[in-house]
Amino acid sequence: MDSRSERRSLILAVVIGVAVLALAGVSVAGLRRVDRREQCLWNLSRVGMAVIAAEPSKAAGWDRISTGRRFFYDFAEWPGPPPFQIDPRWFCCPQVGDIKVGRIDYRGPAVPIRGMDRNDPIAADLPGNHGAGEGGNVVLRSGSVMTVSEQDAAWIRAAATTSGN
């Protein structure tokens, strides 16, 4: 084998190696993004379960809880026994960045939830949490949680029933 042939083989091997590493990097980044989206969905599902456990239709105490993002700051005042200890880190969307206690990345109910319909969204990602034009996760008063696009009816409805203020 002459030196030209060896150089070509070496260059080809390097090019293939770089391509494989680039594809692996893209795959790992994609998996991290999916993992963060799933963590966001899990966070909001825990919020929905805590609200459902407190039976908002029966507990007049819900009428005194703040609305919008303040709803999450007041979690210690939510009426009824939660089925588990609420972790304030659940109110951070992992898509936004590192979790920081005290940061709220979700919209809360725009009005006291006791007067809302079972199918009304009571919490949702802030627009842009999952990327521009991407939608996000929505929690219904029934406790259902779903990932939706910005064109989905649940996301559009969340714009009317939740507030980021």
C-alpha positions as CSV (number, residue, x, y, z in Angstrom):
1,M,0.0,0.0,0.0
2,D,1.5,3.4,-1.0
3,S,1.5,6.5,1.2
4,R,-1.3,8.2,-0.9
5,S,-3.6,5.3,-0.3
6,E,-2.8,5.3,3.4
7,R,-3.4,9.1,3.7
8,R,-6.8,8.7,1.9
9,S,-7.8,5.9,4.3
10,L,-6.7,7.9,7.3
11,I,-8.6,11.0,6.0
12,L,-11.7,8.9,5.4
13,A,-11.5,7.3,8.8
14,V,-11.2,10.8,10.4
15,V,-14.1,12.2,8.4
16,I,-16.3,9.2,9.4
17,G,-15.2,9.5,13.0
18,V,-16.1,13.2,13.1
19,A,-19.5,12.5,11.5
20,V,-20.3,9.8,14.0
21,L,-19.3,12.1,16.9
22,A,-21.5,14.9,15.5
23,L,-24.5,12.6,15.2
24,A,-23.9,11.3,18.7
25,G,-23.8,14.8,20.0
26,V,-27.1,15.7,18.3
27,S,-28.7,12.6,19.6
28,V,-27.6,13.3,23.2
29,A,-28.9,16.9,23.0
30,G,-32.2,15.6,21.6
31,L,-32.5,13.1,24.4
32,R,-31.8,15.8,27.0
33,R,-34.5,18.0,25.5
34,V,-37.0,15.1,25.6
35,D,-36.0,14.4,29.3
36,R,-36.6,18.0,30.3
37,R,-40.0,18.0,28.6
38,E,-41.0,14.9,30.5
39,Q,-39.7,16.4,33.7
40,C,-41.9,19.5,33.0
41,L,-44.9,17.2,32.4
42,W,-44.2,15.3,35.6
43,N,-43.9,18.6,37.6
44,L,-47.3,19.8,36.4
45,S,-48.9,16.4,36.9
46,R,-47.9,16.6,40.6
47,V,-49.5,20.1,40.8
48,G,-52.7,18.7,39.3
49,M,-52.7,15.7,41.7
50,A,-52.3,18.0,44.7
51,V,-55.2,20.3,43.6
52,I,-57.5,17.3,42.9
53,A,-56.7,15.8,46.3
54,A,-57.8,19.0,48.0
55,E,-61.2,18.8,46.3
56,P,-61.6,22.4,45.1
57,S,-65.3,22.2,44.6
58,K,-65.9,21.6,48.3
59,A,-63.2,23.7,49.9
60,A,-64.2,27.3,50.2
61,G,-60.6,28.0,51.2
62,W,-59.7,27.9,47.5
63,D,-61.5,31.3,47.0
64,R,-58.8,33.0,49.2
65,I,-55.8,31.6,47.2
66,S,-54.1,34.0,44.8
67,T,-54.4,33.6,41.1
68,G,-51.9,33.7,38.3
69,R,-48.3,32.9,39.1
70,R,-48.9,33.9,42.8
71,F,-51.1,30.7,43.0
72,F,-47.8,28.7,43.1
73,Y,-46.2,30.9,45.7
74,D,-49.2,30.3,47.9
75,F,-49.0,26.5,47.7
76,A,-48.5,26.2,51.5
77,E,-51.9,27.8,51.9
78,W,-53.8,25.4,49.5
79,P,-56.7,23.9,51.4
80,G,-57.1,20.3,52.0
81,P,-54.5,17.6,52.8
82,P,-52.0,17.2,49.9
83,P,-51.4,13.5,49.1
84,F,-47.6,14.2,49.3
85,Q,-45.3,17.0,50.3
86,I,-45.2,19.7,47.6
87,D,-41.8,20.6,46.4
88,P,-41.5,24.2,45.3
89,R,-39.0,23.1,42.6
90,W,-42.0,21.6,40.8
91,F,-42.9,25.1,39.8
92,C,-39.8,25.5,37.6
93,C,-39.9,24.3,34.0
94,P,-36.7,22.4,33.3
95,Q,-36.8,23.6,29.7
96,V,-36.2,27.2,30.9
97,G,-32.9,26.4,32.7
98,D,-31.5,25.2,36.0
99,I,-34.1,24.7,38.7
100,K,-34.2,27.6,41.2
101,V,-36.4,27.5,44.2
102,G,-38.6,30.6,44.1
103,R,-38.8,30.8,40.3
104,I,-42.2,30.2,38.8
105,D,-42.3,29.2,35.1
106,Y,-46.0,28.4,34.9
107,R,-49.2,30.3,34.5
108,G,-51.7,29.8,37.3
109,P,-55.5,30.0,37.3
110,A,-56.8,33.4,36.2
111,V,-59.7,33.2,38.7
112,P,-60.3,31.1,41.8
113,I,-60.3,27.5,40.7
114,R,-63.4,26.5,42.7
115,G,-65.6,28.3,40.1
116,M,-63.8,26.8,37.1
117,D,-65.1,23.9,35.0
118,R,-63.5,20.5,35.2
119,N,-62.2,20.9,31.7
120,D,-60.7,24.3,32.2
121,P,-56.9,24.7,32.3
122,I,-55.8,25.8,35.7
123,A,-52.0,25.8,35.0
124,A,-49.8,25.8,31.9
125,D,-46.3,26.5,30.7
126,L,-45.6,30.2,30.0
127,P,-45.4,30.8,26.3
128,G,-41.9,30.1,25.1
129,N,-40.9,27.8,27.9
130,H,-40.4,24.9,25.4
131,G,-39.2,27.2,22.6
132,A,-40.8,29.9,20.4
133,G,-44.1,28.6,18.9
134,E,-43.8,25.2,20.6
135,G,-46.7,25.2,23.1
136,G,-46.1,23.3,26.3
137,N,-47.9,21.5,29.1
138,V,-51.4,22.2,30.4
139,V,-53.1,21.0,33.6
140,L,-56.9,20.8,33.6
141,R,-58.9,21.3,36.8
142,S,-59.8,17.6,36.5
143,G,-56.1,16.8,37.1
144,S,-55.4,15.7,33.5
145,V,-52.1,16.9,32.2
146,M,-51.1,17.1,28.5
147,T,-48.4,18.3,26.2
148,V,-49.9,20.4,23.4
149,S,-48.9,22.6,20.5
150,E,-49.8,26.3,20.3
151,Q,-52.6,25.4,17.8
152,D,-54.2,22.9,20.2
153,A,-57.6,23.9,21.7
154,A,-56.3,23.3,25.3
155,W,-53.4,25.7,24.8
156,I,-55.7,28.4,23.3
157,R,-58.2,27.8,26.2
158,A,-55.3,28.1,28.7
159,A,-54.6,31.6,27.4
160,A,-58.1,32.5,28.6
161,T,-58.2,30.6,31.9
162,T,-54.6,31.0,33.2
163,S,-52.4,34.0,33.9
164,G,-48.7,34.6,34.0
165,N,-49.0,37.7,36.1
